[in-house]
């Protein structure tokens, strides 16, 4: 049985990773302010605390899912973004390498500028916003410290949320409830991916021999959708007339967004690893708990 530690286990993705891996492995989930038993409280900015955690639990694998992931927040707080997304990731990579712990670092499709999709794992990165820049720097640090570490790039996520605004996908449902005839971005092309599919992919990778791993992997669903198209799909589930919705042909957020960052998962394809699901039916299941 593999011993696996997960940072950010209180978050949307971290919870899915924990619940997927826990029945089959010895899993230690950790979080910061929201961590309650059986999760372990861990402040990733405290290096002595990080070392104590690694030495106490001695995991075989560390999945680093903790991050500041909201682009608009990253634009307004560079210091905190760098501390969590870059410095903490770099320190974890160093400490894991020294202890022989396999690290899986969760990154983002926002390391690309969206001008020439699809992007394979070797494509040149060129992030447009500070969130993407911080993840780009972290990727470079993690892989320079130990090429055996793994970088897992993912797109926008959804899944079993504690509240609708927890995900950039399900927040659209909250917006629909507040304004059934509201406007939604119809410019940026997204690939909404269920957190459980990311977790299942990680489970498959963890099961592989360490010598077969290392470097960058792309994990993404294949349905291309703008937020406006997602809104129309969710409107049908919420009993809202989709014809009332307004499509915005230009981006409106404060942080620049790439147009289309489609991730091409060539390495997973060669390994025979693929976990996908239909967006309409999956989002209906998620929303059924929040009506």
C-alpha positions as a Markdown table, in Angstrom:
| # | Residue | x | y | z |
|---|---|---|---|---|
| 1 | Unk | 0.0 | 0.0 | 0.0 |
| 2 | Unk | 1.4 | 3.4 | -1.1 |
| 3 | Unk | 1.5 | 6.2 | 1.5 |
| 4 | Unk | 0.3 | 9.4 | -0.2 |
| 5 | Unk | 0.2 | 12.9 | 1.2 |
| 6 | Unk | -2.0 | 15.5 | -0.4 |
| 7 | Unk | -1.7 | 19.3 | 0.1 |
| 8 | Unk | -4.8 | 21.4 | -0.4 |
| 9 | Unk | -7.0 | 18.4 | 0.6 |
| 10 | Unk | -9.8 | 20.8 | 1.8 |
| 11 | Unk | -10.2 | 22.3 | -1.7 |
| 12 | Unk | -12.3 | 21.2 | -4.6 |
| 13 | Unk | -9.6 | 19.1 | -6.3 |
| 14 | Unk | -7.9 | 18.0 | -3.1 |
| 15 | Unk | -11.1 | 16.6 | -1.7 |
| 16 | Unk | -11.7 | 14.5 | -4.9 |
| 17 | Unk | -8.1 | 13.2 | -4.8 |
| 18 | Unk | -8.4 | 12.3 | -1.2 |
| 19 | Unk | -11.8 | 10.5 | -1.6 |
| 20 | Unk | -10.6 | 8.6 | -4.7 |
| 21 | Unk | -7.2 | 7.5 | -3.3 |
| 22 | Unk | -8.1 | 6.9 | 0.3 |
| 23 | Unk | -9.9 | 3.5 | -0.1 |
| 24 | Unk | -6.9 | 2.0 | -1.8 |
| 25 | Unk | -3.9 | 3.7 | -0.2 |
| 26 | Unk | -2.6 | 5.1 | 3.1 |
| 27 | Unk | -3.6 | 8.7 | 2.6 |
| 28 | Unk | -2.7 | 11.8 | 4.7 |
| 29 | Unk | -4.6 | 14.9 | 3.6 |
| 30 | Unk | -3.6 | 18.3 | 4.8 |
| 31 | Unk | -4.9 | 21.8 | 4.6 |
| 32 | Unk | -4.5 | 25.2 | 6.2 |
| 33 | Unk | -7.4 | 27.0 | 8.0 |
| 34 | Unk | -10.2 | 24.6 | 7.1 |
| 35 | Unk | -8.3 | 21.4 | 8.1 |
| 36 | Unk | -10.2 | 19.3 | 10.6 |
| 37 | Unk | -9.6 | 15.6 | 11.6 |
| 38 | Unk | -8.7 | 13.4 | 9.9 |
| 39 | Unk | -7.0 | 16.1 | 7.9 |
| 40 | Unk | -3.7 | 17.5 | 9.2 |
| 41 | Unk | -3.2 | 21.3 | 9.5 |
| 42 | Unk | -0.1 | 22.4 | 7.6 |
| 43 | Unk | 1.2 | 25.9 | 6.9 |
| 44 | Unk | 3.2 | 25.6 | 3.7 |
| 45 | Unk | 4.9 | 28.9 | 4.4 |
| 46 | Unk | 6.6 | 27.5 | 7.5 |
| 47 | Unk | 9.5 | 25.5 | 6.2 |
| 48 | Unk | 10.3 | 23.8 | 9.6 |
| 49 | Unk | 6.6 | 22.7 | 9.7 |
| 50 | Unk | 6.8 | 21.3 | 6.2 |
| 51 | Unk | 10.0 | 19.3 | 7.1 |
| 52 | Unk | 8.4 | 18.1 | 10.3 |
| 53 | Unk | 5.3 | 16.9 | 8.4 |
| 54 | Unk | 7.4 | 15.0 | 5.8 |
| 55 | Unk | 9.6 | 13.4 | 8.5 |
| 56 | Unk | 6.6 | 12.4 | 10.7 |
| 57 | Unk | 4.4 | 10.8 | 8.0 |
| 58 | Unk | 7.2 | 9.8 | 5.5 |
| 59 | Unk | 5.0 | 9.5 | 2.4 |
| 60 | Unk | 6.0 | 7.7 | -0.7 |
| 61 | Unk | 4.1 | 10.2 | -2.8 |
| 62 | Unk | 3.2 | 13.9 | -2.4 |
| 63 | Unk | 0.4 | 15.4 | -4.5 |
| 64 | Unk | 0.7 | 19.2 | -4.2 |
| 65 | Unk | -2.7 | 20.6 | -5.0 |
| 66 | Unk | -2.6 | 23.7 | -2.7 |
| 67 | Unk | -2.5 | 27.0 | -4.6 |
| 68 | Unk | -3.9 | 30.4 | -5.1 |
| 69 | Unk | -5.9 | 29.6 | -8.2 |
| 70 | Unk | -8.1 | 32.7 | -8.8 |
| 71 | Unk | -6.4 | 34.8 | -11.6 |
| 72 | Unk | -8.1 | 38.1 | -10.4 |
| 73 | Unk | -6.8 | 37.5 | -6.9 |
| 74 | Unk | -3.3 | 36.8 | -8.1 |
| 75 | Unk | -3.3 | 40.1 | -10.0 |
| 76 | Unk | -3.9 | 42.0 | -6.9 |
| 77 | Unk | -1.7 | 40.1 | -4.5 |
| 78 | Unk | 1.6 | 39.2 | -6.1 |
| 79 | Unk | 3.5 | 38.6 | -2.8 |
| 80 | Unk | 1.0 | 36.0 | -1.5 |
| 81 | Unk | 0.7 | 34.4 | -4.9 |
| 82 | Unk | 4.5 | 33.9 | -5.2 |
| 83 | Unk | 4.7 | 32.7 | -1.6 |
| 84 | Unk | 2.2 | 29.9 | -2.1 |
| 85 | Unk | 2.4 | 29.1 | -5.8 |
| 86 | Unk | 6.1 | 29.4 | -6.3 |
| 87 | Unk | 8.2 | 29.4 | -3.1 |
| 88 | Unk | 6.2 | 26.7 | -1.2 |
| 89 | Unk | 6.2 | 24.5 | -4.3 |
| 90 | Unk | 9.9 | 24.9 | -4.8 |
| 91 | Unk | 10.6 | 24.1 | -1.2 |
| 92 | Unk | 8.4 | 21.0 | -1.3 |
| 93 | Unk | 10.1 | 19.9 | -4.5 |
| 94 | Unk | 13.5 | 20.2 | -2.8 |
| 95 | Unk | 12.5 | 18.4 | 0.4 |
| 96 | Unk | 10.7 | 15.6 | -1.5 |
| 97 | Unk | 13.8 | 15.1 | -3.7 |
| 98 | Unk | 16.1 | 14.8 | -0.7 |
| 99 | Unk | 13.8 | 12.2 | 0.9 |
| 100 | Unk | 13.0 | 10.2 | -2.2 |
| 101 | Unk | 9.4 | 11.2 | -2.3 |
| 102 | Unk | 7.6 | 11.3 | -5.7 |
| 103 | Unk | 6.1 | 14.7 | -6.2 |
| 104 | Unk | 3.0 | 15.4 | -8.4 |
| 105 | Unk | 2.7 | 19.2 | -8.8 |
| 106 | Unk | -0.7 | 20.5 | -10.0 |
| 107 | Unk | -0.4 | 23.2 | -12.6 |
| 108 | Unk | -2.6 | 24.9 | -15.2 |
| 109 | Unk | -3.4 | 25.4 | -18.8 |
| 110 | Unk | -3.0 | 29.1 | -18.2 |
| 111 | Unk | 0.8 | 28.7 | -18.7 |
| 112 | Unk | -0.1 | 29.0 | -22.4 |
| 113 | Unk | -1.2 | 32.2 | -24.2 |
| 114 | Unk | -4.0 | 30.4 | -26.1 |
| 115 | Unk | -3.0 | 31.6 | -29.5 |
| 116 | Unk | -2.0 | 28.3 | -31.1 |
| 117 | Unk | -3.9 | 25.4 | -29.6 |
| 118 | Unk | -3.8 | 22.5 | -29.0 |
| 119 | Unk | -0.7 | 22.4 | -26.8 |
| 120 | Unk | 1.2 | 19.2 | -26.2 |
| 121 | Unk | 3.5 | 18.7 | -23.2 |
| 122 | Unk | 6.5 | 20.1 | -24.9 |
| 123 | Unk | 4.8 | 23.3 | -26.2 |
| 124 | Unk | 6.4 | 26.6 | -25.3 |
| 125 | Unk | 4.7 | 28.4 | -22.4 |
| 126 | Unk | 3.8 | 32.0 | -22.5 |
| 127 | Unk | 1.3 | 33.0 | -19.7 |
| 128 | Unk | -0.8 | 36.1 | -20.1 |
| 129 | Unk | -1.6 | 36.7 | -16.4 |
| 130 | Unk | 0.2 | 36.6 | -13.1 |
| 131 | Unk | -1.5 | 33.3 | -12.0 |
| 132 | Unk | -0.1 | 31.6 | -15.2 |
| 133 | Unk | 3.3 | 33.2 | -14.7 |
| 134 | Unk | 3.5 | 32.0 | -11.1 |
| 135 | Unk | 2.6 | 28.4 | -12.2 |
| 136 | Unk | 5.1 | 28.7 | -15.0 |
| 137 | Unk | 7.9 | 29.6 | -12.5 |
| 138 | Unk | 6.8 | 26.8 | -10.2 |
| 139 | Unk | 6.9 | 24.2 | -13.0 |
| 140 | Unk | 10.4 | 25.3 | -14.0 |
| 141 | Unk | 11.6 | 25.1 | -10.4 |
| 142 | Unk | 10.0 | 21.8 | -9.6 |
| 143 | Unk | 11.5 | 20.1 | -12.7 |
| 144 | Unk | 14.9 | 21.7 | -12.4 |
| 145 | Unk | 15.1 | 20.4 | -8.8 |
| 146 | Unk | 14.3 | 16.8 | -9.8 |
| 147 | Unk | 13.3 | 15.7 | -13.4 |
| 148 | Unk | 11.6 | 12.7 | -11.8 |
| 149 | Unk | 9.0 | 15.0 | -10.3 |
| 150 | Unk | 5.7 | 15.2 | -12.3 |
| 151 | Unk | 3.9 | 18.4 | -13.4 |
| 152 | Unk | 0.1 | 17.8 | -14.0 |
| 153 | Unk | -1.5 | 20.6 | -16.1 |
| 154 | Unk | -5.2 | 20.9 | -15.8 |
| 155 | Unk | -8.0 | 23.2 | -17.2 |
| 156 | Unk | -11.0 | 24.7 | -15.4 |
| 157 | Unk | -12.5 | 22.3 | -13.0 |
| 158 | Unk | -15.9 | 21.4 | -11.6 |
| 159 | Unk | -17.3 | 18.7 | -9.3 |
| 160 | Unk | -18.9 | 18.1 | -6.0 |
| 161 | Unk | -18.7 | 21.7 | -4.6 |
| 162 | Unk | -19.5 | 22.8 | -1.0 |
| 163 | Unk | -21.0 | 26.0 | -2.4 |
| 164 | Unk | -21.6 | 27.0 | -6.0 |
| 165 | Unk | -19.0 | 29.8 | -6.1 |
| 166 | Unk | -16.3 | 27.3 | -5.2 |
| 167 | Unk | -15.7 | 26.5 | -8.9 |
| 168 | Unk | -15.4 | 28.8 | -11.9 |
| 169 | Unk | -17.9 | 26.5 | -13.6 |
| 170 | Unk | -20.6 | 26.1 | -10.9 |
| 171 | Unk | -20.4 | 29.8 | -10.0 |
| 172 | Unk | -22.2 | 30.3 | -13.4 |
| 173 | Unk | -25.2 | 28.5 | -11.9 |
| 174 | Unk | -25.2 | 31.0 | -9.0 |
| 175 | Unk | -25.1 | 33.8 | -11.5 |
| 176 | Unk | -28.0 | 32.3 | -13.4 |
| 177 | Unk | -30.1 | 32.1 | -10.3 |
| 178 | Unk | -29.4 | 35.7 | -9.5 |
| 179 | Unk | -29.9 | 37.0 | -13.0 |
| 180 | Unk | -31.7 | 34.6 | -15.4 |
| 181 | Unk | -31.1 | 37.0 | -18.3 |
| 182 | Unk | -27.5 | 37.9 | -17.5 |
| 183 | Unk | -24.5 | 38.1 | -19.8 |
| 184 | Unk | -21.8 | 35.5 | -20.0 |
| 185 | Unk | -18.4 | 35.3 | -21.7 |
| 186 | Unk | -18.7 | 33.7 | -25.2 |
| 187 | Unk | -15.1 | 34.4 | -26.2 |
| 188 | Unk | -12.7 | 32.2 | -24.2 |
| 189 | Unk | -12.9 | 28.5 | -25.1 |
| 190 | Unk | -12.7 | 26.3 | -22.0 |
| 191 | Unk | -12.5 | 22.5 | -21.4 |
| 192 | Unk | -14.4 | 21.9 | -18.2 |
| 193 | Unk | -13.0 | 18.8 | -16.5 |
| 194 | Unk | -14.5 | 16.9 | -13.5 |
| 195 | Unk | -12.2 | 16.8 | -10.5 |
| 196 | Unk | -12.8 | 13.1 | -10.1 |
| 197 | Unk | -11.4 | 12.4 | -13.6 |
| 198 | Unk | -8.2 | 14.2 | -12.5 |
| 199 | Unk | -8.1 | 12.2 | -9.4 |
| 200 | Unk | -8.6 | 8.9 | -11.3 |
| 201 | Unk | -5.8 | 9.9 | -13.6 |
| 202 | Unk | -3.5 | 10.6 | -10.7 |
| 203 | Unk | -4.4 | 7.2 | -9.2 |
| 204 | Unk | -3.4 | 5.5 | -12.5 |
| 205 | Unk | -0.1 | 7.4 | -12.5 |
| 206 | Unk | 0.7 | 6.7 | -8.9 |
| 207 | Unk | 0.3 | 3.0 | -9.7 |
| 208 | Unk | 3.0 | 3.1 | -12.3 |
| 209 | Unk | 6.7 | 2.3 | -11.5 |
| 210 | Unk | 8.6 | 5.5 | -10.6 |
| 211 | Unk | 11.1 | 5.0 | -13.4 |
| 212 | Unk | 8.3 | 5.3 | -16.0 |
| 213 | Unk | 7.3 | 8.7 | -14.7 |
| 214 | Unk | 8.7 | 12.3 | -14.6 |
| 215 | Unk | 8.0 | 15.5 | -16.5 |
| 216 | Unk | 4.8 | 17.1 | -17.7 |
| 217 | Unk | 1.4 | 15.5 | -18.2 |
| 218 | Unk | -1.8 | 17.1 | -19.6 |
| 219 | Unk | -5.1 | 16.1 | -18.0 |
| 220 | Unk | -8.2 | 17.5 | -19.7 |
| 221 | Unk | -11.6 | 16.7 | -21.0 |
| 222 | Unk | -12.3 | 17.3 | -24.7 |
| 223 | Unk | -15.6 | 19.2 | -24.8 |
| 224 | Unk | -14.9 | 22.8 | -25.9 |
| 225 | Unk | -17.3 | 25.3 | -24.3 |
| 226 | Unk | -17.4 | 29.0 | -23.5 |
| 227 | Unk | -18.9 | 30.2 | -20.3 |
| 228 | Unk | -22.0 | 31.2 | -22.3 |
| 229 | Unk | -22.4 | 27.7 | -23.6 |
| 230 | Unk | -21.9 | 26.3 | -20.1 |
| 231 | Unk | -24.6 | 28.7 | -18.9 |
| 232 | Unk | -27.0 | 27.5 | -21.6 |
| 233 | Unk | -26.4 | 23.9 | -20.5 |
| 234 | Unk | -26.9 | 24.8 | -16.8 |
| 235 | Unk | -30.0 | 26.9 | -17.5 |
| 236 | Unk | -31.8 | 23.8 | -18.8 |
| 237 | Unk | -31.0 | 22.0 | -15.6 |
| 238 | Unk | -32.2 | 25.0 | -13.5 |
| 239 | Unk | -35.5 | 25.5 | -15.4 |
| 240 | Unk | -34.3 | 28.8 | -16.8 |
| 241 | Unk | -35.0 | 29.9 | -20.4 |
| 242 | Unk | -31.6 | 29.9 | -22.1 |
| 243 | Unk | -32.8 | 32.2 | -24.8 |
| 244 | Unk | -32.8 | 35.0 | -22.3 |
| 245 | Unk | -29.0 | 34.8 | -21.8 |
| 246 | Unk | -26.7 | 37.3 | -23.4 |
| 247 | Unk | -23.5 | 36.3 | -25.1 |
| 248 | Unk | -20.4 | 38.5 | -24.5 |
| 249 | Unk | -18.1 | 38.4 | -27.5 |
| 250 | Unk | -15.1 | 40.0 | -25.6 |
| 251 | Unk | -13.5 | 39.1 | -22.3 |
| 252 | Unk | -14.4 | 41.3 | -19.3 |
| 253 | Unk | -12.2 | 40.1 | -16.3 |
| 254 | Unk | -9.5 | 42.2 | -14.8 |
| 255 | Unk | -6.8 | 39.5 | -15.4 |
| 256 | Unk | -6.1 | 38.7 | -19.0 |
| 257 | Unk | -7.4 | 35.3 | -20.1 |
| 258 | Unk | -6.1 | 33.2 | -23.0 |
| 259 | Unk | -8.5 | 32.5 | -25.8 |
| 260 | Unk | -8.1 | 28.7 | -26.2 |
| 261 | Unk | -5.6 | 26.6 | -24.1 |
| 262 | Unk | -6.6 | 23.2 | -25.3 |
| 263 | Unk | -4.3 | 20.6 | -23.7 |
| 264 | Unk | -3.3 | 17.7 | -25.8 |
| 265 | Unk | -2.7 | 14.7 | -23.6 |
| 266 | Unk | -0.2 | 12.8 | -25.8 |
| 267 | Unk | 1.7 | 11.2 | -22.9 |
| 268 | Unk | -1.4 | 9.9 | -21.1 |
| 269 | Unk | -2.7 | 8.5 | -24.4 |
| 270 | Unk | 0.5 | 6.5 | -24.9 |
| 271 | Unk | 0.0 | 5.1 | -21.4 |
| 272 | Unk | -3.7 | 4.2 | -22.1 |
| 273 | Unk | -4.9 | 6.5 | -19.4 |
| 274 | Unk | -8.2 | 8.4 | -20.2 |
| 275 | Unk | -11.0 | 9.5 | -17.9 |
| 276 | Unk | -13.7 | 11.7 | -19.4 |
| 277 | Unk | -17.5 | 12.3 | -18.9 |
| 278 | Unk | -20.3 | 14.1 | -20.6 |
| 279 | Unk | -20.5 | 17.7 | -19.3 |
| 280 | Unk | -24.3 | 18.0 | -19.4 |
| 281 | Unk | -25.0 | 14.9 | -17.4 |
| 282 | Unk | -22.1 | 15.5 | -15.0 |
| 283 | Unk | -23.1 | 19.1 | -14.2 |
| 284 | Unk | -26.7 | 18.1 | -13.8 |
| 285 | Unk | -25.6 | 15.7 | -11.0 |
| 286 | Unk | -23.6 | 18.4 | -9.3 |
| 287 | Unk | -26.4 | 21.0 | -9.5 |
| 288 | Unk | -29.0 | 18.6 | -8.2 |
| 289 | Unk | -27.5 | 19.0 | -4.8 |
| 290 | Unk | -27.7 | 22.8 | -4.9 |
| 291 | Unk | -31.2 | 23.6 | -6.0 |
